[in-house]
Amino acid sequence: MKPAAFAYAKARSLDDAIRLLGEHKGEAKLLAGGQSLIATLNMRLSHPSLLVDINGVAGLDGISVKNGMVEIGAMTRHVTLERSSDIAKHAPLIAQAMPHIAHPAIRNRGTIGGSLAYADPAAELPACLVALDGEIDIAGPKGKRSVRAGNFFKDLFETALGTYDVLTAVRFPAAGAQTRAGFAELARRHGDYAMVGLAAVAKASGKSLSDVRLVYFGVGATPVRVRKAEDALARGSVDDAVKALDLDPASDIQATADVKTHLAGVLLRRVARQLLGET
Ligand SMILES: Cc1cc2nc3c(=O)[nH]c(=O)nc-3n(C[C@H](O)[C@H](O)[C@H](O)COP(=O)(O)OP(=O)(O)OC[C@H]3O[C@@H](n4cnc5c(N)ncnc54)[C@H](O)[C@@H]3O)c2cc1C
């Protein structure tokens, strides 16, 4: 299918992008990597009157590590994260997740900002950001604000972004010497959206874990944190953690609710081994 007709504007700056969104009163959409947006236009699931292209807006991309925090600009491409030595060293969870996101051609264009703003419930990066207790920077007509990742994802494809807002960057604590990351997902084919996935971080001291954060994707409308399982894992029992899982996934075209629930337990055992340094 072909998209409905739309106008196109290349934003010259962040302020220009916000102004263009405001002038079109909810009829305009930002264009980042286009890897989700263009598909929704082609399928006529979305028909904005204007695309505001933020490729080329200065200050929206790049990775920096300072004061114990990793900051990633919204327009940073998946491929840049995948190949970054800073990400490998300071954000091992993101490094582990990247190869699972789609295919190389899509990772060449897709951006972290686009992935978080689109908020597909089966996407990897939203769950990683929640696991990392990250913050998301937003600029809009009333100025700038930051939202904790745990409060950013509101519902199915719904976030804390307003109609005229631009997601500008994300920030999260850099991994320390004791930080361990765990990541696993099950997809029908490599590169497909996951049936179920799990992103995790913890502090490890020998075989003992603390500050465990386990965040599932593909099992609800938003990333789902499983606090009872986190507590059980921190107390040292993987079996108890699996028993404590209180997920309530809906069946979808990928798998039934029962299959998803079973797979969630399988993934938790795999990720627990990574957190415990057994792989
Ligand atoms: C075949 C295929 C397989 C895929 N598989 C996966 C997968 O396994 N896992 C996965 O996570 N993703 C997958 N994707 C999606 C891919 O990762 C996209 O790149 C990503 O979801 C959107 O990023 P984008 O930069 O392309 O955003 P775009 O497509 O340009 O935009 C997506 C939406 O976000 C909005 N937006 C974009 N940037 C901003 C911003 N800075 N501020 C506010 N709003 C913004 C846009 O207006 C639009 O509504 C797949 C895509 C395809 C086509």
The ligand as an SDF file (V2000), in Angstrom:
LIG
                    3D

 53 58  0  0  0  0  0  0  0  0999 V2000
   10.8300   -5.5590    9.9480 C   0  0  0  0  0  0  0  0  0  0  0  0
   11.0500   -4.7780   11.2170 C   0  0  0  0  0  0  0  0  0  0  0  0
   11.4360   -5.4640   12.3500 C   0  0  0  0  0  0  0  0  0  0  0  0
   11.6390   -4.7640   13.5330 C   0  0  0  0  0  0  0  0  0  0  0  0
   11.9980   -5.4760   14.6410 N   0  0  0  0  0  0  0  0  0  0  0  0
   12.2010   -4.8290   15.7940 C   0  0  0  0  0  0  0  0  0  0  0  0
   12.5850   -5.5280   16.9710 C   0  0  0  0  0  0  0  0  0  0  0  0
   12.7830   -6.7430   16.9640 O   0  0  0  0  0  0  0  0  0  0  0  0
   12.7270   -4.8150   18.1090 N   0  0  0  0  0  0  0  0  0  0  0  0
   12.5390   -3.4450   18.1520 C   0  0  0  0  0  0  0  0  0  0  0  0
   12.6780   -2.8410   19.2140 O   0  0  0  0  0  0  0  0  0  0  0  0
   12.2010   -2.7600   17.0540 N   0  0  0  0  0  0  0  0  0  0  0  0
   12.0350   -3.4090   15.8780 C   0  0  0  0  0  0  0  0  0  0  0  0
   11.6940   -2.6910   14.7740 N   0  0  0  0  0  0  0  0  0  0  0  0
   11.4920   -1.2380   14.9040 C   0  0  0  0  0  0  0  0  0  0  0  0
   12.8070   -0.4800   14.8050 C   0  0  0  0  0  0  0  0  0  0  0  0
   13.6190   -0.7230   15.9330 O   0  0  0  0  0  0  0  0  0  0  0  0
   12.5070    1.0240   14.7400 C   0  0  0  0  0  0  0  0  0  0  0  0
   13.6690    1.6350   14.3190 O   0  0  0  0  0  0  0  0  0  0  0  0
   12.0660    1.7240   15.9880 C   0  0  0  0  0  0  0  0  0  0  0  0
   10.9750    1.1430   16.6170 O   0  0  0  0  0  0  0  0  0  0  0  0
   11.6140    3.1570   15.6790 C   0  0  0  0  0  0  0  0  0  0  0  0
   12.7160    3.9450   15.5460 O   0  0  0  0  0  0  0  0  0  0  0  0
   12.8250    4.9840   14.3570 P   0  0  0  0  0  0  0  0  0  0  0  0
   13.9870    5.8590   14.6730 O   0  0  0  0  0  0  0  0  0  0  0  0
   12.8570    4.2580   13.0680 O   0  0  0  0  0  0  0  0  0  0  0  0
   11.4950    5.8480   14.5490 O   0  0  0  0  0  0  0  0  0  0  0  0
   10.3950    6.3430   13.4860 P   0  0  0  0  0  0  0  0  0  0  0  0
    9.8630    5.1810   12.7380 O   0  0  0  0  0  0  0  0  0  0  0  0
   10.9210    7.4830   12.6960 O   0  0  0  0  0  0  0  0  0  0  0  0
    9.3090    6.9060   14.5060 O   0  0  0  0  0  0  0  0  0  0  0  0
    8.5130    6.0450   15.2900 C   0  0  0  0  0  0  0  0  0  0  0  0
    7.5220    6.8930   16.0980 C   0  0  0  0  0  0  0  0  0  0  0  0
    8.2050    7.6090   17.1200 O   0  0  0  0  0  0  0  0  0  0  0  0
    8.0430    9.0230   16.9490 C   0  0  0  0  0  0  0  0  0  0  0  0
    9.3600    9.6120   17.2390 N   0  0  0  0  0  0  0  0  0  0  0  0
   10.5270    9.2720   16.6730 C   0  0  0  0  0  0  0  0  0  0  0  0
   11.5420    9.9440   17.2350 N   0  0  0  0  0  0  0  0  0  0  0  0
   10.9950   10.7240   18.1990 C   0  0  0  0  0  0  0  0  0  0  0  0
   11.5290   11.6430   19.1380 C   0  0  0  0  0  0  0  0  0  0  0  0
   12.8480   11.8810   19.2250 N   0  0  0  0  0  0  0  0  0  0  0  0
   10.6810   12.2720   19.9780 N   0  0  0  0  0  0  0  0  0  0  0  0
    9.3420   12.0200   19.9350 C   0  0  0  0  0  0  0  0  0  0  0  0
    8.7780   11.1540   19.0640 N   0  0  0  0  0  0  0  0  0  0  0  0
    9.5970   10.5210   18.1980 C   0  0  0  0  0  0  0  0  0  0  0  0
    7.6140    9.2120   15.4980 C   0  0  0  0  0  0  0  0  0  0  0  0
    6.8590   10.3950   15.3140 O   0  0  0  0  0  0  0  0  0  0  0  0
    6.7990    7.9560   15.2720 C   0  0  0  0  0  0  0  0  0  0  0  0
    5.5010    8.1230   15.7930 O   0  0  0  0  0  0  0  0  0  0  0  0
   11.4810   -3.3500   13.5880 C   0  0  0  0  0  0  0  0  0  0  0  0
   11.1170   -2.6500   12.4260 C   0  0  0  0  0  0  0  0  0  0  0  0
   10.8990   -3.3550   11.2520 C   0  0  0  0  0  0  0  0  0  0  0  0
   10.5080   -2.5900   10.0260 C   0  0  0  0  0  0  0  0  0  0  0  0
  1  2  1  0
  2  3  1  0
  2 52  2  0
  3  4  2  0
  4  5  1  0
  4 50  1  0
  5  6  2  0
  6  7  1  0
  6 13  1  0
  7  8  2  0
  7  9  1  0
  9 10  1  0
 10 11  2  0
 10 12  1  0
 12 13  2  0
 13 14  1  0
 14 15  1  0
 14 50  1  0
 15 16  1  0
 16 17  1  0
 16 18  1  0
 18 19  1  0
 18 20  1  0
 20 21  1  0
 20 22  1  0
 22 23  1  0
 23 24  1  0
 24 25  2  0
 24 26  1  0
 24 27  1  0
 27 28  1  0
 28 29  2  0
 28 30  1  0
 28 31  1  0
 31 32  1  0
 32 33  1  0
 33 34  1  0
 33 48  1  0
 34 35  1  0
 35 36  1  0
 35 46  1  0
 36 37  1  0
 36 45  1  0
 37 38  2  0
 38 39  1  0
 39 40  1  0
 39 45  2  0
 40 41  1  0
 40 42  2  0
 42 43  1  0
 43 44  2  0
 44 45  1  0
 46 47  1  0
 46 48  1  0
 48 49  1  0
 50 51  2  0
 51 52  1  0
 52 53  1  0
M  END
$$$$
